[in-house]
Amino acid sequence: MLKVKKKNISSKNEGFTPCNLINEQYVKNKMQFFNWFSTPFVQCQWENSESLNSNLKKLILEREKIDSGVARSNDGGWQSAGDFYRWTGESGKIVKERFLSLIKIATKKLNFPETKSMDFHLYSWACINRKGHYNIDHIHPMSTWSGVYYVDAGDEINKDKCGCFEAYHPNVSHVTSFFPGLSSGIEALQPKSSLMVLFPGYLRHGVRTYYGNRPRICIPMNSMVKFKKKKKPLSPLSQFLSKNYDHDETIGYLGDKKERNA
């Protein structure tokens, strides 16, 4: 009886035919990988902000004493109306300017194929969370960029108890259909004093229960983009009339400027 000696197949290539290996190498060389519809999330740690934060903290805690606040996403805690910049003076102005600077640079990073001239209209409110308080998950409808500035992040405690900012994958079906259990549908951020974050208003987010003893104070923000209209160039006739004749919107051109000035 003839005995046929079996060839050993290396563990590296086990389960792959030569065709498989050729295809794999070809794909490695030729494949282009893109992340479509990614969600921007921006962070900026503002240095040397101790004096600013001290003034903001004082203003916000004093406001809490005379203002009953409003209830939005917060379960417990205190939240002001969206008129923050009206009662915070120069300190509020600095926060607003910082938000605008971050929005400007972050928007440029989006690399839109068409550039349009735009402005952003902002409004903010103040929030205070104490021990046991949290914010349910929510979005900010009609807001282009939303964000938050942490005046005082509170006590430095375990990440699971610090009241992390949580963001949820905007595509809900992703959690159950795209590598379930392997691909995370939640991102968490541990707040820090003087940290400013920025994200699209459509991004669902919330705040876990805070267990610190020192109040956490922050300033959330919403912004709406306003596109500037380009001025159409005047026609030759309009240029001539504008240069040589006075104009009144109610009755039209009033006559030769030289004659009217005589």
C-alpha positions in Angstrom: 0.0 0.0 0.0 1.3 3.4 -1.0 1.4 6.1 1.7 0.9 9.6 0.7 2.7 12.2 2.8 0.5 15.2 3.5 2.0 18.6 3.0 2.0 20.9 6.0 0.2 24.1 5.5 1.7 27.0 7.4 -0.6 28.6 10.0 -0.1 32.0 8.4 -1.7 30.9 5.1 -4.1 28.4 6.6 -7.6 28.7 5.0 -6.3 30.8 2.1 -5.8 29.6 -1.5 -3.1 31.3 -3.6 -5.9 33.2 -5.2 -7.1 34.6 -1.9 -3.6 35.8 -1.0 -3.2 37.5 -4.4 -6.5 39.2 -4.0 -5.7 40.3 -0.4 -2.4 41.8 -1.5 -4.1 43.6 -4.4 -6.8 45.1 -2.2 -4.1 46.3 0.3 -2.4 48.2 -2.5 -5.5 49.6 -4.3 -8.1 50.1 -1.6 -9.2 53.6 -0.7 -10.9 53.9 2.7 -13.2 56.8 3.6 -15.3 57.7 6.6 -18.5 59.2 5.1 -20.9 61.3 7.2 -18.5 61.5 10.2 -19.5 63.7 13.1 -17.1 66.6 14.1 -16.3 67.0 17.8 -14.1 69.9 18.9 -12.2 70.5 22.1 -10.1 73.5 23.2 -8.5 73.9 26.7 -8.2 77.6 27.4 -5.1 78.4 29.5 -4.7 81.2 32.0 -8.5 81.4 32.6 -8.5 81.3 36.5 -9.5 84.9 36.9 -12.2 84.7 34.2 -13.6 81.5 35.7 -13.6 83.1 39.2 -15.7 86.1 38.0 -18.0 83.8 36.0 -18.6 81.5 39.0 -19.4 84.5 41.2 -21.9 86.0 38.6 -23.6 82.6 38.1 -24.0 81.7 41.7 -25.4 85.2 42.5 -27.8 84.9 39.6 -29.0 81.5 41.0 -30.1 83.3 44.2 -32.4 85.7 42.5 -33.6 83.6 39.5 -35.7 80.4 39.9 -34.3 79.2 36.5 -35.9 77.0 33.9 -36.3 73.2 33.5 -35.0 71.8 30.2 -32.9 68.7 29.9 -31.7 69.0 33.5 -33.0 66.6 36.2 -32.2 68.7 39.3 -29.7 71.5 39.4 -30.3 75.0 38.1 -30.4 76.4 34.6 -30.8 80.0 33.5 -32.8 81.3 30.6 -30.9 81.9 27.3 -30.0 85.5 28.2 -26.5 84.8 29.6 -24.7 87.5 27.7 -27.1 90.2 29.0 -26.1 89.9 32.6 -22.4 88.8 32.6 -20.8 91.9 31.2 -17.1 91.7 30.1 -16.7 88.1 31.3 -19.6 87.0 29.2 -18.2 88.9 26.3 -14.9 87.0 26.5 -16.7 83.6 26.6 -18.8 84.6 23.5 -15.6 85.7 21.6 -14.0 82.4 22.5 -17.0 80.4 21.2 -17.0 82.5 18.0 -13.2 81.9 17.4 -13.6 78.2 17.9 -16.7 78.1 15.6 -14.8 80.0 12.9 -11.7 77.7 12.9 -13.8 74.5 13.3 -16.1 75.5 10.4 -13.0 75.9 8.1 -11.9 72.4 9.0 -15.1 71.0 7.4 -13.6 71.8 4.0 -16.8 72.6 2.2 -16.4 72.5 -1.6 -18.1 75.9 -1.9 -17.1 78.8 0.3 -19.9 81.2 1.5 -19.7 84.3 3.6 -21.4 83.6 6.9 -22.1 84.9 10.4 -23.1 83.0 13.5 -25.7 84.2 16.0 -25.1 82.9 19.5 -27.0 82.6 22.7 -26.0 80.9 26.0 -27.3 79.9 29.4 -25.7 79.0 32.7 -26.0 75.6 34.4 -25.2 74.4 37.9 -25.2 70.7 38.7 -24.8 69.5 42.3 -24.5 66.0 43.8 -27.1 63.6 42.3 -28.0 65.9 39.3 -27.8 64.9 35.6 -29.1 65.8 32.2 -31.2 63.5 30.1 -30.1 62.8 26.5 -31.3 65.4 24.0 -30.5 67.4 20.9 -30.5 71.1 20.1 -33.0 71.6 17.3 -32.2 74.4 14.8 -28.6 74.9 16.2 -25.7 74.7 13.7 -22.9 74.4 16.3 -23.7 73.7 20.0 -21.1 73.6 22.7 -20.3 74.1 26.4 -17.6 75.9 28.4 -16.7 74.5 31.8 -16.3 77.3 34.3 -15.7 74.8 37.2 -15.8 71.1 36.5 -16.3 70.3 40.2 -14.6 67.6 42.2 -12.0 65.4 40.5 -13.5 61.9 41.1 -13.7 58.5 39.5 -14.7 58.8 35.8 -17.8 56.7 36.4 -19.0 59.2 39.0 -17.8 62.5 37.6 -20.9 63.2 35.5 -19.3 62.6 32.1 -20.6 64.3 29.0 -22.0 61.5 26.8 -22.5 61.6 23.0 -24.5 59.0 21.1 -24.0 57.8 17.6 -26.4 59.9 15.4 -27.3 56.8 13.3 -29.4 54.7 15.7 -29.4 51.6 13.5 -25.6 51.5 13.7 -25.7 50.0 17.2 -27.6 46.9 16.1 -26.5 46.3 12.5 -22.9 47.4 12.1 -20.6 45.0 14.2 -22.9 45.0 17.2 -20.9 44.7 20.5 -17.7 45.7 18.8 -18.3 49.2 17.5 -19.2 51.6 20.3 -22.3 53.8 20.0 -21.4 56.1 22.9 -18.4 58.4 23.5 -17.8 59.9 26.9 -15.8 63.0 27.9 -14.6 63.9 31.4 -15.2 67.6 31.9 -12.3 69.9 33.0 -12.3 73.5 34.1 -11.6 75.9 31.2 -12.4 73.2 28.6 -14.6 74.3 25.7 -16.2 71.7 23.4 -18.1 72.1 20.2 -20.4 69.7 18.3 -23.3 69.7 15.8 -26.7 70.6 17.3 -28.1 67.3 15.9 -25.7 65.2 18.0 -27.7 63.5 20.8 -26.0 63.9 24.1 -26.5 64.0 27.9 -24.7 64.2 31.2 -24.3 61.3 33.6 -25.1 61.7 37.3 -22.6 63.9 39.1 -21.5 62.8 42.5 -19.1 65.5 43.6 -19.6 67.8 46.5 -18.4 71.0 44.8 -21.0 72.4 42.3 -20.2 71.9 38.7 -20.8 75.2 36.7 -20.8 75.4 32.9 -22.1 77.6 30.1 -23.8 75.8 27.2 -24.2 77.5 23.8 -26.3 77.3 20.6 -25.4 79.0 17.4 -27.3 79.6 14.1 -25.5 80.2 10.8 -26.6 83.2 8.8 -25.4 83.3 5.2 -24.5 86.7 3.9 -26.2 87.7 0.6 -23.8 88.8 -2.1 -24.5 92.2 -3.4 -25.2 92.1 -7.1 -23.1 94.5 -9.2 -25.0 97.5 -10.5 -25.8 97.6 -14.2 -24.2 100.4 -16.3 -27.5 102.3 -16.3 -27.9 102.0 -12.5 -24.3 103.1 -12.0 -24.9 106.2 -14.2 -28.1 107.1 -12.4 -26.6 106.6 -9.0 -23.6 108.8 -9.8 -25.5 111.7 -11.5 -28.9 111.7 -9.8 -30.4 111.8 -6.3 -32.6 108.9 -5.4 -35.5 108.6 -3.0 -37.0 105.1 -2.5 -40.5 106.4 -2.3 -40.6 108.4 -5.6 -37.6 107.3 -7.6 -34.9 109.6 -9.1 -35.4 113.3 -8.2 -33.3 114.9 -10.9 -29.8 116.0 -11.8 -27.6 116.5 -8.7 -26.0 119.7 -10.2 -29.4 121.2 -10.8 -30.7 120.4 -7.3 -27.5 121.8 -5.7 -27.7 125.1 -7.7 
